[in-house]
Amino acid sequence: MSKQSPERELLVERAARAAADFGAAAGAVDEQARAVLGINPTDASILAVLYEREQLTAGEAAAAIRLSPAATSTAIQRLVAAGHLTRTPDPADRRRAVLVLTEATRTLLAAIYEPIGDEGTALLADYTDDELRVVTRFLERGRALQLAHADRVRALR
């Protein structure tokens, strides 16, 4: 591998630092959201998936957040008790239940995250198509990298 110029090294370092800072800033928002909702990170992961998908079974929630069924069940019980979720019979199979966000929690999540989504979309509108392709490729590859390392770290247990 050829040595990079000092300017290139600085540019790579700056981009890496900006990515890390972006992740930390998103984490700060999520931390404040969890405080407002009175939940922990696992519970927040379940709420996030339900916000996106409208409804899930417990098994689908466990798979989506990569958590054991037992731990997911415990989190679901907490969220139901806190008034964030309802558990109702699945219309397609009454032997299982579906999870749905309560209207109050859906409204609160929208108040927390929709302004960020709207403003982020407005920021992206300033970029050219080619720049958006680069940003998208970086974020998709970065997400895959993070998830692969989450699996690696999980294996250390």
N, C-alpha and C positions, 0 to 999 in steps of 0.2 A: 504494500500500500504506500502510495507516495505521500510525502510530507505536505501538509497544507500550509499555505501562506499564513503569516501572522494575522492578516486581515480576515482571512477565511475562518481561522480558529476563533477569533473574537466574534464573528458573525454567528457561528455555530453555538458558541457559549451564550451569546445574547438570546438567540432563539430558544435554546434549551431553558434558560432562566425564565424567559417570558412564558413558556409553556408551563413550567412548574409554578410560577406565580399565578397564572390563570387557574390552574387546578386548586391552588390554595385559596384563591378568592371565591371560587365556586364552593369550596368546602366551608368557607366562612358563612356564606349565604345559607347553606344546608344546615349548619350548626344553629344558626339563629332560627331557622324554620322549625327545627326539632324542638328548640326551647319554647317557641310559641305554641307548638302542638303538644308539648309535654311527652315526647317520645324519644326512643333511642335510635341509633342508626339502622338496626335490623327492621324495626317497625317502619321507619321512613322508607326503606327500600320497598317494602310491601305496598305502602301507600303510593309510592311513585309508579309502580307497575300498574296498580289499579287505576290511577289517574289517567294513564295512557290507554289502557285496554278496556275500561268500563267495568268489567266483571271477570272473575277468575275462580276456579276451584282452588282448594288448598294445595293440591298437588301441582297445579299449574303455577301457583305463586311460588312454591318451593323451588321448582325448576327454574323459574324466571330469575330468582335472586340467588340461586346456587346455594341453597341452604337445606339442611336435612328436614324431612317431613316432621319430625318431633319438634325441632326448634321452630319451624314455621307454625306449627299448631299452637305452641306456647305464645308466639308473637300475635297470632290471630286472636287468641283469647284475650290478650291485653288490649288489643285494638278495639275489639267488640266491647269490652268492659269500659273503655275510655270514651266510647261513643263515636269512634272514627269509622267503624265498619258495621255492616249488617251481614248476617249469614242467613240466606234463604234457600229453600229447596230449589234445585235446578229444574226448570220446566221440562228439559229434555230427559232428565233421569232423576226422579224424585228420591233416589237412594243417596244422592250426594248433594252437597250444598254449594252455592255460589257466594262469593264475597263481593260486596258492592260498597263503595264509599258512601258515607252519609252525606246528605246535601250540605250540611254545615261544614264538613271537612273538605268536600269538593270546592266549595266557595272559598274557604280559607286558602287552600292550595293554589287556586286560581289567583287570589289576591297576592300571594307571595311570588309565584313564578311567572305568571303571564306578562307582567311588565318587563321582566328580564328577557323573556322570549321576544316580545315586541321590539324592545330597544336593540336586542342583539340582531334581529332580522334587519332593522333599519341600518345598523352598522355594516352588515354584510352587503347591503345594497350599494355601498360606496365602492365595492371592489369590482374589478373586471371579471369577465367569465373565466379567463385563464387563472387569475388570482384565486377565485373561488374554487377552481379545480385543485389547486395546490393546497389551499386551506383544508378542503374536504379530504384530500388524500392524506394529509398529515394527521388530521383528527381521527380518521378511520384506522390508520396504521398505529397511531398512538393508543387508541382504545384497545386494539388487539394486543399490543405489547403489554398494556396494563393488566388485561385479563389473563394473559399467559403468565405473568409474574404473580398475580393473585393465586393462580393454581400452584405455581412453584412454591410460594410461601405457605400455602395451605398444606402442602405435602411435608413441610418441616415439622408439623405437629407430632 
